[in-house]
Amino acid sequence: MNTLPLHPAVVHVPLGLALVMPALFAGLLWAVYTNRLPRAAWLVGLVLQGFLLGAALVALRTGEQDEERAEARASEAQVDAHAQSARAFTWAAGATFAAAGLALALRARPRAFAGAGLASVLASLAMLALGVQAGHRGAALVHSAPGMDAPAAPGEADGEPRAATGSSVEHDEDDDD
């Protein structure tokens, strides 16, 4: 049974959140440290980072499931470079989650919270850089390999070109009315 790849649908969640997290952690750090928000507000960042980490793990798993399909259309070196970048991004997401968890645990001690909060911001910036790298390598797989930019239709064998459907849409270029 030929199924549509799940990885392209899943991977955008952690990458999108990775764009937001550095600003969110920096804003929360400032707001909590200056007493503009209660210390428990840091939990919002921790929960979102946990969701990002979970989504990154799912994206990693679905990418592993689609690896053979990708290797049929792109070089093994390209696929391996993307997978390695994705693993580094996932580890960075885990490190960011750990730093944010430590900050939450230290929220009653302002200086310790500030240090762990700053570590969360810096880790999220590293995570973002690794996410951009993984995303760029994934996009290169999709847009540089023939046939990778569109999923195979049900019933098509992987890697086989699509057959012409015979239908065409004609455009009337004489639309001056």
BAMI-944765 format. One line per 8 residues: number of its first residue (from 1); their letters; for each residue z, x, y of N, C-alpha, C. Coordinates in nm, 4 decimals, padded with zeros to 6 digits. Atoms other than C-alpha are relative to their C-alpha. Layout:
// BAMI-944765
NUM) a) Z/X/Y/Z/X/Y/Z/X/Y | ...;
//
This chain:
// BAMI-944765
1) mntlplhp) 00.0000/00.0840/-00.1195/00.0000/00.0000/00.0000/00.0000/00.0871/00.1238 | 00.0119/-00.0768/-00.1230/-00.1027/00.1413/00.3349/00.0820/-00.0680/00.1099 | -00.0832/00.0571/-00.1045/00.1584/00.0872/00.6037/-00.0258/00.0726/00.1314 | 00.0135/-00.0621/-00.1309/00.1460/00.1526/00.9731/00.1161/00.0962/00.0208 | -00.1081/-00.0956/-00.0223/00.3446/00.4576/01.0816/00.1040/-00.0565/00.0972 | -00.1099/00.0485/-00.0824/00.6851/00.3706/01.2280/00.0407/00.1016/00.1067 | -00.0452/-00.1070/-00.0894/00.7489/00.7051/01.3969/-00.0446/-00.0176/00.1460 | 00.0400/00.0144/-00.1413/00.5379/00.6426/01.7111/00.0760/-00.1100/00.0737;
9) avvhvplg) -00.0735/00.1089/-00.0649/00.7274/00.3198/01.7787/00.1445/00.0386/00.0267 | -00.1420/-00.0345/-00.0092/01.0731/00.4732/01.7280/00.0252/00.1144/00.0976 | -00.0252/-00.1257/-00.0705/01.0353/00.8092/01.8995/00.0179/-00.0164/00.1516 | -00.0086/00.0171/-00.1452/01.0089/00.6705/02.2522/00.1392/-00.0381/00.0483 | -00.1365/00.0387/-00.0393/01.3667/00.5380/02.2536/00.0837/00.1229/00.0352 | -00.0821/-00.1149/-00.0385/01.5474/00.8746/02.2372/-00.0605/00.0818/00.1141 | 00.0620/-00.0765/-00.1089/01.2931/01.0403/02.4657/00.0220/-00.0681/00.1347 | -00.0250/00.0723/-00.1249/01.3303/00.7685/02.7282/00.1438/00.0139/00.0456;
17) lalvmpal) -00.1407/-00.0173/-00.0350/01.7083/00.7872/02.7151/00.0288/00.1437/00.0438 | -00.0215/-00.1399/-00.0375/01.6918/01.1679/02.7353/-00.0365/00.0247/00.1460 | 00.0358/-00.0128/-00.1420/01.5246/01.1293/03.0753/00.1115/-00.0494/00.0912 | -00.1028/00.0648/-00.0810/01.8142/00.9171/03.2021/00.1352/00.0707/-00.0074 | -00.1354/-00.0479/00.0256/02.1165/01.0931/03.0548/00.0499/00.1083/00.0965 | -00.0553/-00.0981/-00.0945/02.1434/01.3985/03.2861/00.0472/-00.0648/00.1309 | -00.0397/00.0672/-00.1249/02.1515/01.1757/03.5963/00.1200/-00.0911/-00.0241 | -00.1123/00.0879/00.0304/02.3858/00.9281/03.4279/00.1290/00.0797/-00.0153;
25) fagllwav) -00.1205/-00.0812/00.0172/02.6309/01.1964/03.3179/00.0445/00.0630/00.1318 | -00.0374/-00.0591/-00.1288/02.6185/01.3666/03.6586/00.0635/-00.1045/00.0907 | -00.0547/00.1066/-00.0829/02.6792/01.0362/03.8366/00.1368/-00.0452/-00.0480 | -00.1295/00.0383/00.0547/02.9612/00.9378/03.6034/00.1048/00.1079/00.0236 | -00.0932/-00.1100/-00.0237/03.1199/01.2808/03.6338/00.0516/-00.0044/00.1431 | -00.0391/00.0067/-00.1414/03.1205/01.2578/04.0126/00.0876/-00.1221/00.0265 | -00.0717/00.1238/-00.0282/03.2383/00.8946/04.0186/00.1398/-00.0017/-00.0635 | -00.1306/-00.0019/00.0661/03.5207/00.9462/03.7681/00.0890/00.1075/00.0619;
33) ytnrlpra) -00.0797/-00.1101/-00.0555/03.6334/01.2814/03.9106/00.0515/-00.0323/00.1400 | -00.0417/00.0368/-00.1364/03.6482/01.1380/04.2646/00.0711/-00.1354/00.0041 | -00.0724/00.1276/00.0123/03.8256/00.8218/04.1402/-00.0746/-00.1201/00.0571 | 00.0791/00.1154/-00.0425/03.5413/00.5906/04.2421/-00.0211/-00.0975/-00.1159 | 00.0051/00.0824/00.1214/03.5266/00.4622/03.8833/00.1208/00.0356/-00.0854 | -00.1110/-00.0328/00.0909/03.8038/00.4366/03.6260/-00.0447/00.1036/-00.1035 | 00.0315/-00.1063/00.0972/03.8219/00.7195/03.3739/-00.0693/-00.0541/-00.1241 | 00.0620/00.0607/00.1186/03.7207/00.4812/03.0960/-00.1500/-00.0237/00.0197;
41) awlvglvl) 00.1438/00.0194/-00.0251/03.3772/00.4462/03.2632/-00.0841/00.1062/-00.0703 | 00.0724/-00.1069/00.0710/03.2816/00.7733/03.0933/-00.0476/-00.0497/-00.1370 | 00.0368/00.0568/00.1297/03.2650/00.5669/02.7735/-00.1432/-00.0538/00.0004 | 00.1384/00.0500/-00.0105/02.9363/00.4152/02.8991/-00.0983/00.1114/-00.0356 | 00.0872/-00.1129/00.0305/02.7716/00.7575/02.8905/00.0098/00.0432/-00.1449 | -00.0192/-00.0396/00.1395/02.9231/00.8404/02.5536/-00.0704/-00.0973/-00.0948 | 00.0651/00.1001/00.0861/02.7987/00.5140/02.3985/-00.1523/00.0142/00.0066 | 00.1457/-00.0174/-00.0108/02.4464/00.5619/02.5359/-00.0465/00.1286/-00.0674;
49) qgfllgaa) 00.0361/-00.1251/00.0666/02.4436/00.9224/02.4153/00.0079/-00.0163/-00.1511 | -00.0081/00.0279/00.1431/02.5554/00.8028/02.0731/-00.1211/-00.0789/-00.0484 | 00.1198/00.0767/00.0333/02.2717/00.5511/02.0713/-00.1225/00.0920/-00.0020 | 00.1099/-00.0969/-00.0050/02.0296/00.8303/02.1721/00.0008/00.0861/-00.1257 | -00.0111/-00.0836/00.1198/02.1589/01.0500/01.8884/-00.0438/-00.0776/-00.1242 | 00.0416/00.0814/00.1145/02.1189/00.7680/01.6364/-00.1502/-00.0227/-00.0021 | 00.1447/00.0216/-00.0084/01.7669/00.6944/01.7585/-00.0771/00.1284/-00.0303 | 00.0641/-00.1280/00.0300/01.6795/01.0652/01.7411/00.0017/00.0270/-00.1503;
57) lvalrtge) -00.0078/-00.0174/00.1455/01.7985/01.0766/01.3794/-00.1001/-00.0906/-00.0719 | 00.0988/00.0919/00.0590/01.5862/00.7701/01.2961/-00.1415/00.0530/00.0250 | 00.1327/-00.0547/-00.0314/01.2858/00.9255/01.4734/-00.0303/00.1218/-00.0866 | 00.0178/-00.1171/00.0859/01.3384/01.2477/01.2790/-00.0349/-00.0433/-00.1425 | 00.0246/00.0495/00.1360/01.3488/01.0555/00.9514/-00.1390/-00.0637/-00.0126 | 00.1324/00.0631/00.0076/01.0402/00.8466/01.0267/-00.1103/00.1038/00.0177 | 00.0974/-00.1090/-00.0133/00.8593/01.1632/01.1362/-00.0201/00.0729/-00.1319 | 00.0113/-00.0631/00.1319/00.9374/01.3209/00.7988/-00.0813/-00.0867/-00.0951;
65) qdeeraea) 00.0759/00.0909/00.0857/00.7966/01.0115/00.6281/-00.1488/00.0026/00.0328 | 00.1400/-00.0006/-00.0426/00.4734/01.0375/00.8296/-00.0627/00.1395/-00.0024 | 00.0468/-00.1385/-00.0067/00.4399/01.4158/00.7879/-00.1292/00.0234/-00.0774 | 00.1212/-00.0212/00.0802/00.1807/01.4089/00.5108/-00.1217/-00.0635/00.0661 | 00.1091/00.0691/-00.0692/-00.0303/01.1591/00.7038/-00.0492/00.0862/00.1170 | 00.0368/-00.0837/-00.1147/-00.0232/01.3882/01.0083/-00.0681/00.1278/-00.0457 | 00.0593/-00.1248/00.0493/-00.1015/01.7006/00.8044/-00.1414/-00.0209/-00.0529 | 00.1363/00.0283/00.0457/-00.4139/01.5289/00.6707/-00.0979/00.0043/00.1172;
73) raseaqvd) 00.0875/00.0082/-00.1177/-00.5473/01.5138/01.0263/00.0230/00.1109/00.1017 | -00.0308/-00.1084/-00.0929/-00.3860/01.8095/01.2069/00.0462/00.1195/-00.0824 | -00.0396/-00.1189/00.0744/-00.2935/02.1636/01.1116/00.1480/-00.0064/-00.0365 | -00.1392/-00.0037/00.0451/00.0259/02.2224/00.9194/00.0878/00.0726/00.1023 | -00.0757/-00.0745/-00.1011/00.1348/02.4703/01.1877/00.0372/-00.0902/00.1177 | -00.0288/00.0930/-00.1099/00.1076/02.2010/01.4579/00.1097/-00.0987/-00.0396 | -00.0982/00.0972/00.0481/00.3057/01.9522/01.2508/00.1363/00.0674/-00.0129 | -00.1263/-00.0721/00.0153/00.5713/02.2131/01.1686/00.0629/00.0332/00.1349;
81) ahaqsara) -00.0529/-00.0301/-00.1339/00.6059/02.3147/01.5354/00.0610/-00.1248/00.0629 | -00.0538/00.1263/-00.0521/00.6553/01.9495/01.6319/00.1308/-00.0350/-00.0711 | -00.1209/00.0320/00.0769/00.9100/01.8977/01.3525/00.1157/00.0905/00.0401 | -00.1044/-00.0946/-00.0415/01.1022/02.2098/01.4549/00.0532/-00.0381/00.1385 | -00.0431/00.0443/-00.1323/01.1107/02.0915/01.8167/00.0833/-00.1272/-00.0080 | -00.0744/00.1250/00.0168/01.2290/01.7480/01.7051/00.1396/00.0260/-00.0555 | -00.1324/-00.0347/00.0534/01.5116/01.9021/01.5022/00.0871/00.0637/00.1080 | -00.0765/-00.0627/-00.1088/01.6182/02.1156/01.8001/00.0473/-00.1057/00.0998;
89) ftwaagat) -00.0374/00.1099/-00.0898/01.6165/01.8049/02.0220/00.1157/-00.0802/-00.0591 | -00.1047/00.0788/00.0646/01.8302/01.6166/01.7688/00.1327/00.0756/-00.0008 | -00.1225/-00.0803/-00.0070/02.0815/01.9025/01.7474/00.0564/00.0008/00.1419 | -00.0461/00.0013/-00.1400/02.0978/01.9140/02.1282/00.0607/-00.1367/00.0347 | -00.0572/00.1329/-00.0216/02.1579/01.5380/02.1309/00.1394/-00.0085/-00.0607 | -00.1318/-00.0040/00.0633/02.4472/01.5929/01.8899/00.0994/00.0824/00.0799 | -00.0881/-00.0843/-00.0814/02.5904/01.8742/02.1033/00.0387/-00.0714/00.1289 | -00.0290/00.0765/-00.1217/02.5650/01.6543/02.4120/00.1006/-00.1103/-00.0302;
97) faaaglal) -00.0946/00.1036/00.0405/02.7432/01.3740/02.2284/00.1402/00.0589/-00.0194 | -00.1290/-00.0655/00.0218/03.0201/01.6153/02.1241/00.0659/00.0373/00.1330 | -00.0548/-00.0370/-00.1313/03.0629/01.7440/02.4814/00.0485/-00.1238/00.0750 | -00.0395/00.1239/-00.0669/03.0746/01.3884/02.6157/00.1247/-00.0589/-00.0651 | -00.1197/00.0471/00.0707/03.3298/01.2937/02.3484/00.1224/00.0808/00.0394 | -00.1093/-00.0852/-00.0445/03.5446/01.5897/02.4473/00.0435/-00.0379/00.1420 | -00.0326/00.0416/-00.1370/03.5236/01.4852/02.8127/00.0793/-00.1307/-00.0012 | -00.0738/00.1262/00.0088/03.6361/01.1348/02.7189/00.1436/00.0251/-00.0463;
105) alrarpra) -00.1337/-00.0306/00.0509/03.9284/01.2779/02.5235/00.0866/00.0687/00.1068 | -00.0728/-00.0746/-00.1038/04.0258/01.4945/02.8236/00.0037/-00.0724/00.1344 | 00.0134/00.0711/-00.1271/03.9795/01.2258/03.0888/00.1308/-00.0114/00.0776 | -00.1293/00.0086/-00.0696/04.3540/01.2171/03.1695/00.0350/00.1319/00.0705 | -00.0231/-00.1313/-00.0632/04.3392/01.5866/03.2731/-00.1216/00.0325/00.0855 | 00.1182/-00.0086/-00.0866/04.1060/01.6035/03.5759/-00.0797/00.1309/-00.0090 | 00.0746/-00.1263/00.0048/04.0158/01.9755/03.5613/-00.0673/00.0189/-00.1358 | 00.0577/-00.0121/00.1335/03.9598/01.9730/03.1859/-00.1150/-00.0999/-00.0164;
113) fagaglas) 00.1069/00.0996/00.0042/03.7583/01.6528/03.2176/-00.1227/00.0506/00.0750 | 00.1123/-00.0502/-00.0801/03.5464/01.8127/03.4900/-00.0774/00.1073/-00.0760 | 00.0681/-00.1044/00.0776/03.4724/02.1136/03.2685/-00.0818/-00.0566/-00.1145 | 00.0724/00.0606/00.1122/03.3790/01.9049/02.9670/-00.1116/-00.0914/00.0507 | 00.1049/00.0838/-00.0591/03.1863/01.6631/03.1889/-00.1184/00.0829/00.0457 | 00.1077/-00.0900/-00.0422/02.9898/01.9510/03.3389/-00.0759/00.0530/-00.1218 | 00.0670/-00.0420/00.1240/02.9194/02.0760/02.9859/-00.0915/-00.1104/-00.0520 | 00.0839/00.1144/00.0421/02.7860/01.7265/02.9078/-00.1280/-00.0064/00.0822;
121) vlaslaml) 00.1177/00.0018/-00.0878/02.5531/01.7389/03.2074/-00.0956/00.1121/-00.0388 | 00.0852/-00.1145/00.0348/02.4253/02.0862/03.1160/-00.0641/-00.0169/-00.1378 | 00.0559/00.0245/00.1337/02.3830/01.9946/02.7488/-00.1091/-00.1059/00.0055 | 00.1025/00.1051/-00.0102/02.1897/01.6819/02.8487/-00.1271/00.0540/00.0647 | 00.1193/-00.0631/-00.0586/01.9570/01.8954/03.0613/-00.0751/00.0825/-00.1047 | 00.0636/-00.0748/00.1088/01.8928/02.1259/02.7648/-00.0663/-00.0962/-00.0986 | 00.0553/00.1021/00.0894/01.8411/01.8172/02.5466/-00.1304/-00.0557/00.0572 | 00.1211/00.0512/-00.0643/01.5885/01.6838/02.7979/-00.1151/00.0992/-00.0136;
129) algvqagh) 00.1055/-00.1019/00.0114/01.3948/02.0127/02.7986/-00.0551/00.0055/-00.1423 | 00.0455/-00.0015/00.1391/01.3830/02.0136/02.4189/-00.0743/-00.1286/-00.0359 | 00.0701/00.1260/00.0227/01.2789/01.6479/02.4184/-00.1404/00.0020/00.0580 | 00.1333/-00.0122/-00.0611/00.9923/01.7210/02.6564/-00.0890/00.0868/-00.0882 | 00.0768/-00.0876/00.0882/00.8825/02.0052/02.4282/-00.0431/-00.0732/-00.1271 | 00.0331/00.0742/00.1225/00.8992/01.7869/02.1153/-00.1029/-00.1082/00.0295 | 00.0952/00.1045/-00.0377/00.7196/01.5027/02.2926/-00.1380/00.0556/00.0290 | 00.1292/-00.0622/-00.0305/00.4485/01.7350/02.4194/-00.0718/00.0416/-00.1279;
137) rgaalvhs) 00.0618/-00.0407/00.1274/00.3902/01.8758/02.0726/-00.0441/-00.1208/-00.0820 | 00.0402/00.1222/00.0699/00.3823/01.5258/01.9256/-00.1238/-00.0613/00.0618 | 00.1183/00.0534/-00.0688/00.1349/01.4111/02.1887/-00.1225/00.0851/-00.0304 | 00.1132/-00.0866/00.0343/-00.0831/01.7133/02.1131/-00.0524/-00.0322/-00.1395 | 00.0438/00.0405/00.1343/-00.0887/01.6070/01.7472/-00.0835/-00.1267/00.0065 | 00.0653/00.1308/-00.0064/-00.1904/01.2548/01.8384/-00.1331/00.0081/00.0730 | 00.1183/00.0057/-00.0856/-00.4440/01.3255/02.1077/-00.0996/00.1116/-00.0221 | 00.0974/-00.1057/00.0244/-00.6072/01.6438/01.9800/-00.0585/-00.0067/-00.1403;
145) apgmdapa) 00.0506/00.0117/00.1369/-00.6500/01.5549/01.6125/-00.0889/-00.1225/-00.0113 | 00.0890/00.1152/00.0127/-00.9447/01.3307/01.5266/00.0650/-00.1109/-00.0829 | -00.0498/00.1158/00.0716/-00.8381/00.9836/01.4250/00.1491/-00.0236/00.0120 | -00.1448/00.0142/-00.0078/-00.4710/01.0330/01.5128/00.0440/-00.0925/00.1121 | -00.0434/00.0810/-00.1126/-00.4717/00.8263/01.8300/00.0015/-00.1491/-00.0311 | -00.0045/00.1417/00.0371/-00.5107/00.4961/01.6470/00.0423/-00.0099/-00.1455 | -00.0423/00.0135/00.1398/-00.3300/00.3873/01.3311/-00.1112/-00.0595/-00.0845 | 00.0996/00.0546/00.0918/-00.5393/00.3078/01.0283/00.0247/-00.1491/-00.0188;
153) apgeadge) -00.0113/00.1439/00.0234/-00.6102/-00.0582/00.9771/00.0418/-00.0237/-00.1443 | -00.0392/00.0281/00.1386/-00.4635/-00.2204/00.6665/-00.1201/00.0062/-00.0925 | 00.1079/-00.0118/00.0971/-00.6745/-00.1352/00.3638/-00.0842/00.1249/00.0172 | 00.0752/-00.1238/-00.0181/-00.8225/00.1828/00.5136/00.0756/00.1143/-00.0631 | -00.0634/-00.1195/00.0545/-00.7541/00.5078/00.3359/00.0327/00.0941/00.1150 | -00.0378/-00.0953/-00.1046/-00.5745/00.7703/00.5414/-00.1098/00.1038/00.0173 | 00.0948/-00.1037/-00.0326/-00.8118/01.0041/00.7157/-00.1455/-00.0416/-00.0058 | 00.1391/00.0436/00.0060/-01.1254/00.8022/00.6533/-00.0390/-00.0633/00.1325;
161) praatgss) 00.0418/00.0594/-00.1273/-01.3262/00.7041/00.9575/-00.0102/-00.1509/-00.0113 | 00.0102/00.1455/-00.0051/-01.3287/00.3428/01.0629/-00.1466/-00.0429/-00.0112 | 00.1349/00.0543/00.0121/-01.6323/00.1382/00.9684/-00.0280/-00.0870/00.1216 | 00.0377/00.0851/-00.1134/-01.8216/-00.0359/01.2426/00.0145/-00.1460/-00.0412 | -00.0228/00.1407/00.0333/-01.7313/-00.4033/01.2579/-00.1232/-00.0850/00.0245 | 00.1212/00.0761/-00.0268/-02.0685/-00.5132/01.3832/00.0124/-00.0897/00.1208 | -00.0149/00.0843/-00.1183/-01.9203/-00.7067/01.6703/-00.0034/00.0881/00.1238 | 00.0024/-00.0739/-00.1260/-01.9845/-00.5970/02.0214/00.0174/-00.0996/00.1131;
169) vehdeddd) -00.0200/00.0827/-00.1185/-01.8985/-00.7278/02.3601/-00.1029/00.0426/00.1022 | 00.1000/-00.0311/-00.1004/-02.1795/-00.7492/02.6065/00.0544/-00.0357/00.1364 | -00.0460/00.0213/-00.1365/-02.1024/-00.7187/02.9733/-00.1195/-00.0314/00.0884 | 00.1055/00.0358/-00.0949/-02.3158/-00.8895/03.2330/00.0229/00.0773/00.1283 | -00.0172/-00.0851/-00.1169/-02.3580/-00.6275/03.5009/-00.0590/-00.0631/00.1250 | 00.0605/00.0658/-00.1143/-02.5450/-00.8694/03.7275/00.0925/-00.1117/00.0475 | -00.1017/00.0956/-00.0414/-02.2327/-01.0384/03.8616/00.0110/-00.0044/00.1520 | -00.0018/-00.0017/-00.1452/-02.3270/-01.0635/04.2281/00.0334/-00.1370/00.0593;
177) d) -00.0222/00.1366/-00.0516/-02.2501/-01.4380/04.2590/00.1294/-00.0113/00.0732;
//
